[in-house]
Amino acid sequence: MNRPTPRDNKGDVSRFVIRGFQILVDLVILSGAYWLAFGLRFEFGLVLDEYKLLVFTWPYVLFLKLGVLTAFGVPSLAWRYIGLREVARIFTALGAATATLVGLRILGPSLGGYFKFVTIPFGVLGADLALSVLGVAGVRVARRWLAERTERKARTCDPSDKKQTLLIGAGRAGVMVAKEVEQNPQMGIQVVGFIDDDPLKIGTVIQGKKILGDSASLAKIAKERCAEQAIITIASASGATIRKIVAMCEKAALPVKIIPGIYEILQGKVGISRIREVTIEDLLGREAVELDLEAIGKFLRGKRVLVTGAGGSIGSELCRQVARFDPEQIILLEQAENPLFDIDNELRREHPNLDAVPVIADVCDSHRVDLVFSRFRPQVVFHAAAHKHVPMMEWNPGEALKNNVFGTKKVADAADRFGAEAFVMISTDKAVNPTSIMGASKRVAEIYVQALARQSKTKFVAVRFGNVLGSAGSVIPTFKEQIRRGGPVTVTHPDMKRYFMTIPEACQLVMEAATMGQGGEIFVLDMGEPVKIADLARDLIRLSGFAEEDIPIIFTGVRPGEKLFEELSTKGENMACTRHPKIYIGRIAEYPYPKVVENLAVIAGVTDATTREEAVAALRTCVPEMCEPEGSRLATPTRPAQPSDTVH
């Protein structure tokens, strides 16, 4: 047994002394409250009998209150961090003690003995309760105030170093930011006031700061208050609202920042003080996804989960999301070594108890896929491996067919043979009325998975969505790189539109949809409103601190296989609602399995195709709705175009 060190003994003595002193203070306060309550009740003119009653009952009342406070754990509460919850506990404890005294007051005469002397007047008991709560809670509040005042003095920096700041939004998040700034002077922010569009709030004071006016008066208020920056403190603001505020701040020549979304804060991902620059994700304003955590947990907890394409943008995020639900094992299947290394390291760091197995494998290698399934026997498969860049697949049509069609077939067949419970294929909006090799190849994969579901015990489903923000090789990283180089920013067509969602949102909805699948469904995610790519480019240029005069936008023409506007479903697909408002089921006509196999045999004959025409002719045997995009350059290009379009 280790002996306590002198330092340990010293600490124990200090805690004992402090705790003893705090109890002594409470006894003094409770005594004073009781004596003062008698004085108030009898207007400080106590006669001998009343004085005797006070002296006789005083020790009993005092130790009853102290005992009840101890039973409620009040002495163990840290005075330095007293809050409303602790004050409520103090009130409840003292209320319980007073209720006991009221009971004795009513029943005392009938109990006989000494109880007949415990006839404390109701007025005394009421005044005593109020004074006791005020005293016991008040001394703790005073202790907290003094401690915070001392800390502020110790940490106060030169006010000239602080940026004069307007907080836009005087709601819950705005109050949180004002408190955080006040408690942390080292942030270098001096709040000069709030801006809020609620007319009932204007002129009121929150956290010591006045609500100076609405957003229409932003420029005027910023000038009057010498504001150097603004912070958007509306945690659930829509993209349109943020876009409007950013535009007003730009007009007022006022730099603008933003706090994280409130759901990020509540999930513990970031703190309220993590103030950052406004991003393109903020302007698009995707709402937080509400998940049926119980259903997803039941679907994944304790299961062996395989994720193909685990190193990609969608695959790696699926791994992160799956890891939250305590699977028995997660198998990370990826062809590329470096991204696999990165996601494996991340999972081991963030989830040290997770059994994560990195597997280098190509989904087109049937033997390797079978070895993986036979060894690990996954129960749930998320198939995210795919070639996704539209222009690149126009250049390499045979590879799109090998990976997207036959890679999917080989993994799906293995899931069927080895008895997986569920297989979830990640699909794309480009599979709807496809105009590209990539889109058509994903549509063929959907058809095969749907046909296989009809004769398998495994639940096969596909989840279809559009572009995700920030995925590798997608439009936003491409634009940022072009801006970094000084421009120009290249956009294919001024009317080009795309759906967007964030990577975490897409993956969360994929998991939610997976829990709904009975087999054979093609789920379609609600992508919100489509966004013009040209507007996206302009927003990024502005957010980077430039004007369009500095970084020009040039239009290069629609590329092979591209549409001006993507679709998430066809008119013939009878969309059905699900229990989740952002997930629909596309009731799409199914193909008989033998017919699908026959069509795949035709496609298999052109997997070494070097021309688009060969691949398109074969794909149309399975996807007759495939058509050419209007106005596209159909000839095979002589050099690859810069990627600015992506499935994910």
C-alpha positions in Angstrom: 0.0 0.0 0.0 1.4 3.4 -0.9 1.7 5.8 1.9 0.3 9.3 1.4 2.9 11.9 0.8 3.2 15.0 2.9 1.7 16.9 -0.1 -1.3 14.6 -0.1 -1.9 15.2 3.7 -1.6 18.9 3.2 -4.2 18.8 0.5 -6.5 16.7 2.6 -6.1 19.2 5.5 -6.8 22.1 3.2 -10.0 20.5 1.8 -11.1 19.7 5.4 -10.5 23.3 6.5 -12.3 24.8 3.5 -15.2 22.5 3.8 -15.5 23.1 7.6 -15.4 26.9 7.0 -18.1 26.6 4.4 -20.4 24.7 6.7 -19.7 27.3 9.5 -20.7 30.0 7.1 -23.9 28.1 6.3 -24.7 27.7 10.0 -24.2 31.4 10.6 -26.5 32.3 7.6 -29.2 29.8 8.7 -29.0 31.1 12.3 -29.2 34.7 11.1 -32.1 33.9 8.8 -34.1 32.2 11.7 -33.5 35.1 14.2 -34.3 37.7 11.6 -37.5 35.8 10.6 -38.7 36.0 14.2 -37.8 39.7 14.4 -39.7 40.5 11.2 -42.7 38.5 12.2 -43.0 40.3 15.6 -41.7 43.6 14.4 -38.6 43.2 16.6 -40.8 43.4 19.7 -40.5 39.8 21.0 -42.1 39.2 24.4 -40.5 36.7 26.9 -42.6 33.7 25.6 -41.7 34.4 22.0 -38.0 34.8 22.9 -38.0 31.5 24.8 -39.6 29.8 21.7 -36.9 31.2 19.5 -34.0 30.1 21.8 -35.6 26.7 22.4 -36.3 25.8 18.7 -33.2 27.5 17.2 -30.7 24.5 17.5 -33.2 22.0 16.4 -34.3 24.1 13.3 -30.6 24.8 12.6 -29.5 21.2 12.5 -32.6 20.0 10.7 -31.8 22.4 7.9 -28.1 21.5 7.8 -29.1 17.8 7.8 -31.5 18.2 4.8 -29.0 20.3 2.9 -26.4 17.5 3.4 -28.9 14.9 2.3 -29.4 16.9 -0.9 -25.6 17.2 -1.5 -25.5 20.9 -1.1 -22.3 21.1 0.9 -20.4 19.2 -1.8 -21.4 21.8 -4.5 -18.5 23.9 -5.6 -19.2 27.5 -4.7 -17.0 28.8 -7.6 -19.4 27.2 -10.2 -22.8 27.9 -8.7 -25.6 28.1 -11.3 -29.3 27.9 -11.6 -29.4 24.2 -11.2 -27.5 24.4 -7.9 -29.7 27.3 -6.7 -32.8 25.1 -7.5 -31.3 22.3 -5.4 -30.7 24.7 -2.4 -34.3 25.9 -2.7 -35.6 22.3 -2.8 -33.6 21.2 0.2 -34.6 24.2 2.3 -38.2 23.8 1.1 -38.2 20.2 2.3 -36.9 21.3 5.7 -39.6 24.0 6.0 -42.2 21.5 5.0 -41.1 19.2 7.9 -41.4 22.2 10.3 -44.8 23.0 9.0 -45.9 19.4 9.6 -44.6 19.6 13.2 -46.4 23.0 13.6 -49.7 21.4 12.6 -49.3 18.0 14.4 -47.2 19.2 17.4 -50.0 19.8 19.9 -51.6 16.4 19.3 -48.2 14.6 19.6 -47.7 15.7 23.2 -44.4 15.9 25.0 -41.8 18.4 23.8 -43.6 18.6 20.4 -46.3 20.8 21.9 -43.6 23.5 22.3 -42.7 23.3 18.6 -45.4 25.8 17.5 -43.4 28.0 15.3 -45.7 30.6 13.6 -46.3 30.1 9.9 -45.2 33.7 9.2 -41.8 32.9 10.8 -41.4 29.7 8.7 -42.3 31.5 5.5 -39.8 34.4 6.2 -37.2 32.0 7.3 -37.4 30.0 4.1 -37.0 33.1 1.9 -34.1 34.4 4.0 -32.3 31.1 4.2 -32.5 30.5 0.4 -31.4 34.1 -0.2 -28.5 33.8 2.2 -27.2 30.3 1.3 -27.5 30.8 -2.4 -26.4 34.5 -2.3 -23.1 33.8 -0.5 -22.2 31.2 -3.2 -23.2 33.6 -6.0 -21.1 36.3 -4.4 -18.1 33.9 -4.3 -18.5 33.1 -8.0 -18.8 36.7 -8.9 -15.6 37.6 -7.0 -13.7 34.8 -8.5 -14.7 35.7 -12.1 -14.0 39.3 -11.4 -10.5 38.4 -10.2 -9.9 36.2 -13.2 -11.0 38.9 -15.6 -8.6 41.4 -14.0 -5.8 38.9 -14.2 -6.5 38.1 -17.9 -7.4 41.6 -19.1 -5.4 42.6 -22.1 -4.9 46.1 -23.5 -8.4 47.3 -24.9 -6.6 48.7 -27.8 -5.7 45.2 -28.9 -9.3 44.1 -29.0 -11.3 44.2 -32.2 -14.5 46.2 -31.9 -17.1 43.7 -32.9 -20.8 43.6 -33.7 -22.7 40.4 -33.0 -25.4 39.7 -35.6 -28.1 37.7 -33.9 -29.2 38.2 -30.3 -30.6 34.7 -29.8 -29.4 31.7 -27.8 -26.1 31.4 -29.7 -25.5 35.2 -29.6 -25.8 35.2 -25.8 -23.4 32.2 -25.6 -20.8 34.0 -27.7 -21.2 37.2 -25.6 -20.6 35.2 -22.4 -17.6 33.4 -24.0 -16.0 36.7 -25.1 -16.5 38.2 -21.7 -15.0 35.3 -19.9 -12.0 35.0 -22.3 -10.4 38.5 -22.9 -7.5 36.7 -24.6 -9.8 36.2 -27.6 -9.1 39.9 -28.5 -12.8 40.8 -29.1 -14.7 43.8 -27.7 -18.4 43.4 -28.2 -19.9 46.8 -29.0 -23.5 45.6 -29.3 -25.9 43.3 -31.1 -27.7 43.5 -34.4 -31.1 41.7 -34.6 -34.2 42.0 -36.8 -36.7 41.3 -34.0 -38.3 44.7 -33.4 -39.2 43.7 -29.8 -35.5 43.1 -29.0 -34.1 46.4 -30.3 -33.1 48.7 -27.5 -33.0 45.9 -24.9 -29.8 44.8 -23.2 -28.5 41.2 -23.2 -25.4 40.2 -21.3 -24.6 43.8 -20.7 -24.6 44.7 -24.4 -27.3 46.7 -26.2 -29.2 45.5 -29.2 -28.5 48.5 -31.4 -30.7 48.0 -34.4 -31.7 45.7 -37.3 -29.7 44.5 -40.2 -30.9 47.3 -42.5 -29.0 49.7 -40.2 -25.8 47.6 -40.2 -23.6 50.0 -42.1 -24.8 53.1 -40.1 -24.3 51.3 -36.7 -20.9 49.9 -37.8 -19.7 53.4 -38.6 -21.1 55.0 -35.4 -19.6 52.3 -33.2 -16.3 52.1 -35.1 -16.8 48.4 -35.6 -13.9 46.5 -37.1 -15.7 43.2 -37.7 -19.0 41.4 -37.4 -19.7 37.9 -36.3 -22.8 36.0 -37.4 -24.2 34.4 -34.2 -27.3 32.8 -35.7 -26.5 29.1 -35.2 -29.4 27.8 -37.4 -29.4 30.5 -40.1 -30.3 29.5 -43.6 -28.0 29.9 -46.5 -30.1 32.7 -47.9 -29.9 34.6 -44.6 -26.1 34.2 -44.3 -25.7 35.2 -48.0 -27.8 38.4 -47.2 -25.8 39.2 -44.1 -22.5 38.7 -45.9 -23.6 41.0 -48.7 -24.6 43.7 -46.3 -21.2 43.4 -44.4 -19.4 43.6 -47.7 -21.3 46.8 -48.6 -20.4 48.3 -45.2 -16.7 47.2 -45.8 -17.0 45.2 -42.6 -15.1 41.9 -42.4 -17.5 39.1 -41.3 -17.0 35.8 -39.5 -19.4 33.1 -38.2 -19.7 30.7 -35.3 -20.1 26.9 -36.0 -23.6 25.5 -36.3 -25.4 24.8 -33.0 -25.6 21.0 -33.8 -21.8 20.9 -34.1 -21.4 22.6 -30.7 -24.0 20.2 -29.1 -22.2 17.2 -30.6 -19.0 18.3 -28.9 -17.2 18.7 -32.3 -16.3 22.4 -31.7 -16.7 25.1 -29.0 -18.8 28.2 -29.3 -15.5 30.2 -29.4 -14.4 28.5 -32.6 -15.2 31.6 -34.6 -14.1 31.2 -38.2 -14.4 32.7 -41.7 -17.6 32.3 -43.6 -17.4 29.3 -46.0 -19.3 28.3 -49.1 -21.0 25.6 -46.9 -22.5 28.4 -44.8 -23.8 30.2 -47.9 -25.5 27.0 -49.2 -27.1 26.6 -45.8 -27.7 22.9 -45.5 -29.7 22.1 -42.4 -28.6 19.6 -39.7 -29.8 16.0 -40.3 -32.1 14.5 -37.8 -31.3 10.8 -37.4 -33.1 7.8 -36.0 -30.1 6.9 -33.8 -31.9 4.0 -32.3 -32.7 2.4 -35.7 -29.1 3.0 -37.0 -27.7 1.6 -33.8 -29.8 -1.5 -34.1 -28.7 -1.8 -37.7 -24.9 -1.5 -37.0 -24.1 -2.2 -33.4 -22.2 -5.4 -32.8 -22.1 -6.1 -36.6 -19.2 -6.7 -38.9 -19.3 -3.9 -41.5 -17.4 -3.7 -44.8 -16.9 -0.3 -46.5 -15.5 -0.5 -50.1 -13.8 2.6 -51.4 -13.0 3.3 -47.7 -10.3 5.9 -48.5 -12.5 8.1 -50.7 -14.5 11.1 -49.7 -17.8 9.2 -49.1 -16.2 6.0 -48.1 -14.0 7.5 -45.4 -16.9 9.5 -44.0 -19.0 6.4 -43.9 -16.3 4.8 -41.8 -16.3 7.7 -39.4 -20.1 7.6 -39.1 -20.2 3.8 -38.7 -17.5 3.9 -36.0 -19.9 6.0 -33.8 -22.3 3.1 -33.5 -20.0 0.5 -31.9 -19.7 -2.2 -34.7 -18.0 -5.5 -33.8 -15.6 -4.9 -36.7 -15.1 -2.5 -39.6 -13.3 -3.7 -42.7 -11.8 -0.9 -44.7 -11.5 -2.0 -48.3 -9.5 0.3 -50.6 -7.4 0.0 -53.7 -5.2 3.0 -53.0 -2.7 2.6 -50.2 -2.2 6.2 -49.0 -5.9 7.1 -48.4 -6.4 3.7 -46.7 -3.5 4.4 -44.4 -4.9 7.8 -43.5 -8.5 6.7 -42.6 -7.1 3.6 -40.7 -4.8 5.9 -38.7 -7.7 8.3 -38.0 -10.0 5.6 -36.8 -7.4 4.1 -34.5 -6.7 7.5 -33.1 -10.3 8.6 -32.6 -11.7 5.1 -31.6 -8.9 3.2 -29.9 -11.2 0.3 -29.0 -12.6 -0.1 -32.5 -11.5 -3.3 -34.4 -10.7 -1.7 -37.7 -9.0 -3.9 -40.4 -7.4 -2.1 -43.4 -7.6 -4.3 -46.6 -5.9 -3.3 -49.9 -8.1 -4.8 -52.6 -9.5 -4.0 -56.0 -13.3 -4.6 -56.3 -12.7 -5.9 -59.8 -10.6 -8.8 -58.5 -13.1 -11.5 -57.9 -10.7 -13.9 -56.1 -9.5 -11.1 -53.7 -13.1 -10.0 -53.0 -14.1 -13.6 -52.2 -11.1 -14.0 -49.9 -12.2 -10.9 -48.0 -15.8 -12.1 -47.6 -14.8 -15.6 -46.6 -12.4 -14.4 -44.0 -14.4 -11.6 -42.4 -18.0 -12.6 -43.2 -19.3 -9.0 -43.2 -23.0 -8.6 -42.2 -23.4 -5.1 -43.6 -21.7 -3.8 -46.8 -21.5 -0.2 -47.9 -20.3 -0.2 -51.5 -18.8 3.3 -52.2 -16.0 2.2 -54.5 -16.5 3.8 -57.9 -15.0 5.8 -60.7 -16.9 9.1 -60.4 -15.5 11.9 -62.5 -17.6 12.4 -65.6 -15.0 13.8 -68.1 -12.4 11.2 -67.0 -14.8 8.3 -67.7 -15.6 9.8 -71.1 -11.9 9.4 -71.7 -11.7 5.9 -70.3 -15.1 4.3 -70.9 -13.9 0.7 -70.5 -12.6 1.4 -67.0 -15.9 2.9 -66.0 -17.6 -0.3 -67.0 -15.1 -2.6 -65.2 -15.2 -0.7 -61.9 -18.7 0.8 -61.7 -20.6 -2.1 -63.3 -18.6 -5.3 -62.8 -16.9 -4.2 -59.6 -20.3 -3.6 -58.1 -21.5 -7.0 -59.5 -18.6 -8.9 -57.9 -19.0 -7.3 -54.5 -22.8 -7.8 -54.6 -22.5 -11.4 -55.7 -20.0 -12.0 -52.8 -22.5 -10.4 -50.4 -25.2 -12.8 -51.6 -23.0 -15.9 -51.5 -21.6 -15.3 -48.1 -24.9 -14.3 -46.5 -24.5 -10.6 -45.8 -27.6 -9.1 -44.1 -27.6 -5.9 -46.1 -25.8 -4.4 -49.1 -26.0 -0.6 -49.7 -24.8 0.8 -53.0 -23.9 4.5 -53.3 -25.4 5.8 -56.5 -25.7 9.2 -58.2 -28.2 11.6 -59.7 -26.3 11.2 -62.9 -27.8 7.7 -63.3 -31.2 9.4 -64.1 -31.7 9.7 -67.9 -27.9 9.4 -68.1 -25.9 11.3 -70.7 -22.5 10.2 -69.6 -20.6 6.9 -69.4 -20.2 7.3 -65.7 -24.0 8.0 -65.2 -25.0 5.1 -67.4 -22.5 2.7 -65.7 -24.0 3.6 -62.3 -27.5 3.0 -63.6 -26.5 -0.4 -64.8 -25.1 -1.1 -61.3 -28.5 0.0 -59.8 -30.4 -2.3 -62.2 -28.2 -5.3 -61.3 -28.4 -4.7 -57.5 -32.2 -4.3 -57.8 -32.6 -7.5 -59.9 -30.3 -9.5 -57.5 -32.4 -8.4 -54.5 -35.4 -10.3 -55.9 -33.7 -13.7 -55.5 -31.4 -13.1 -52.5 -31.9 -13.2 -48.8 -29.5 -10.2 -48.6 -31.3 -6.8 -48.6 -29.9 -5.0 -51.6 -30.6 -1.2 -51.8 -29.1 1.7 -53.6 -29.0 5.3 -52.4 -29.0 8.1 -55.0 -27.8 11.6 -54.4 -25.9 14.4 -56.1 -22.6 16.3 -55.5 -21.1 16.6 -52.1 -19.2 19.7 -51.0 -15.4 19.5 -50.9 -14.9 15.9 -52.1 -11.6 15.1 -53.8 -11.4 16.6 -57.3 -14.8 18.3 -57.0 -15.8 21.8 -58.1 -15.0 23.7 -54.9 -11.4 22.5 -54.4 -10.8 23.1 -58.1 -12.1 26.6 -57.9 -10.1 27.3 -54.7 -6.9 26.2 -56.4 -7.7 28.4 -59.5 -8.3 31.4 -57.2 -5.0 30.6 -55.3 -3.2 30.7 -58.6 -4.7 34.1 -59.4 -7.4 32.8 -61.8 -9.2 32.6 -64.0 -12.0 30.4 -62.6 -13.3 28.1 -65.3 -17.0 27.3 -65.5 -18.4 25.2 -68.4 -21.7 27.1 -68.9 -23.4 30.1 -67.3 -26.6 28.1 -66.7 -25.0 24.9 -65.3 -26.7 23.8 -62.1 -26.0 21.1 -59.6 -27.4 19.8 -56.3 -25.0 19.9 -53.3 -24.9 18.5 -49.8 -22.2 18.1 -47.2 -20.3 14.8 -47.0 -21.4 14.1 -43.4 -25.0 14.9 -44.3 -24.9 12.5 -47.3 -23.4 9.7 -45.2 -25.8 10.1 -42.4 -28.7 9.9 -44.7 -27.2 6.8 -46.4 -27.1 5.0 -43.1 -30.7 6.2 -42.3 -31.9 4.9 -45.7 -30.1 1.6 -45.1 -32.2 0.9 -42.0 -35.4 1.3 -44.0 -34.5 -1.1 -46.8 -36.4 -4.3 -47.3 -34.6 -5.1 -50.5 -34.8 -3.8 -54.1 -35.4 -0.1 -53.2 -33.6 2.8 -54.8 -33.6 5.6 -52.2 -33.4 9.2 -53.4 -32.0 11.9 -51.0 -33.6 15.3 -50.9 -30.8 17.6 -52.1 -32.6 20.9 -51.6 -32.5 23.5 -54.3 -30.0 23.2 -57.2 -27.2 25.9 -57.2 -25.7 27.6 -60.3 -22.1 26.7 -60.6 -21.3 30.3 -61.8 -22.9 31.7 -58.6 -20.8 29.2 -56.6 -17.7 30.5 -58.3 -18.6 34.2 -57.6 -19.3 33.4 -53.9 -15.9 31.7 -53.6 -14.1 34.6 -55.2 -15.8 37.0 -52.8 -15.1 34.8 -49.7 -11.4 34.7 -50.8 -11.3 38.5 -50.5 -11.3 39.2 -54.3 -13.7 40.8 -56.7 -14.6 39.3 -60.1 -12.5 42.1 -61.7 -9.5 40.5 -59.9 -10.3 36.9 -60.6 -12.3 36.6 -63.8 -14.7 33.8 -64.6 -14.5 32.3 -68.1 -16.9 29.8 -69.6 -15.3 26.9 -71.5 -18.4 25.1 -72.9 -20.2 22.0 -71.8 -17.9 19.0 -71.7 -18.6 15.4 -72.9 -21.3 13.6 -71.0 -22.4 16.7 -69.0 -26.0 18.0 -68.5 -26.8 21.5 -67.7 -29.2 20.4 -65.0 -29.1 17.1 -63.1 -32.2 15.1 -62.1 -32.7 13.0 -59.0 -35.6 11.0 -60.5 -37.5 10.6 -63.8 -41.1 11.4 -64.3 -41.8 7.7 -64.5 -40.3 7.0 -61.1 -43.1 7.0 -58.6 -41.5 8.7 -55.6 -42.8 7.5 -52.3 -42.2 9.2 -48.9 -40.5 7.4 -46.0 -40.4 8.2 -42.3 -37.6 10.6 -42.9 -38.4 13.9 -44.6 -35.2 13.9 -46.7 -35.4 10.4 -48.0 -37.7 9.1 -50.8 -38.1 5.7 -52.5 -38.0 5.7 -56.3 -40.4 3.0 -57.4 -38.5 2.1 -60.5 -39.4 -0.6 -62.9 -37.4 -3.7 -62.3 -35.7 -5.9 -64.8 -35.8 -9.8 -64.7 -32.6 -11.2 -63.4 -31.9 -13.4 -66.5 -32.5 -10.4 -68.8 -30.1 -8.3 -66.7 -27.4 -11.0 -66.9 -27.9 -11.2 -70.7 -27.4 -7.5 -71.0 -24.3 -7.5 -68.8 -22.8 -10.1 -71.1 -23.0 -7.5 -74.0 -21.5 -4.8 -71.8 -18.7 -7.2 -70.7 -17.7 -7.5 -74.4 -16.6 -3.8 -74.4 -14.8 -3.4 -71.1 -11.6 -2.9 -73.2 -13.3 -0.3 -75.3 -11.2 2.7 -76.2 -14.0 4.8 -77.8 -17.1 6.2 -76.3 -19.3 5.0 -79.2 -18.5 1.3 -78.4 -19.4 1.7 -74.8 -22.6 3.7 -75.4 -23.9 1.1 -77.9 -23.4 -1.6 -75.3 -24.8 0.4 -72.4 -28.0 1.1 -74.3 -28.9 -2.6 -74.3 -29.4 -2.2 -70.5 -30.1 1.6 -70.3 -32.2 2.5 -73.4 -33.0 5.9 -71.9 -29.4 7.0 -72.3 -29.1 10.1 -74.5 -26.6 12.6 -75.6 -26.4 15.9 -73.7 -27.6 18.9 -75.8 -24.7 21.1 -76.9 -21.9 18.9 -75.6 -18.6 18.3 -77.4 -19.1 14.6 -78.3 -15.8 13.9 -79.9 -13.3 12.2 -77.7 -11.0 15.0 -76.5 -7.3 15.0 -77.2 -6.4 15.9 -73.6 -8.4 15.6 -70.4 -10.4 18.6 -69.3 -9.8 19.9 -65.7 -12.2 18.1 -63.4 -14.9 20.3 -62.0 -17.8 17.8 -61.8 -18.1 14.9 -59.5 -20.7 12.3 -58.4 -20.0 12.7 -54.7 
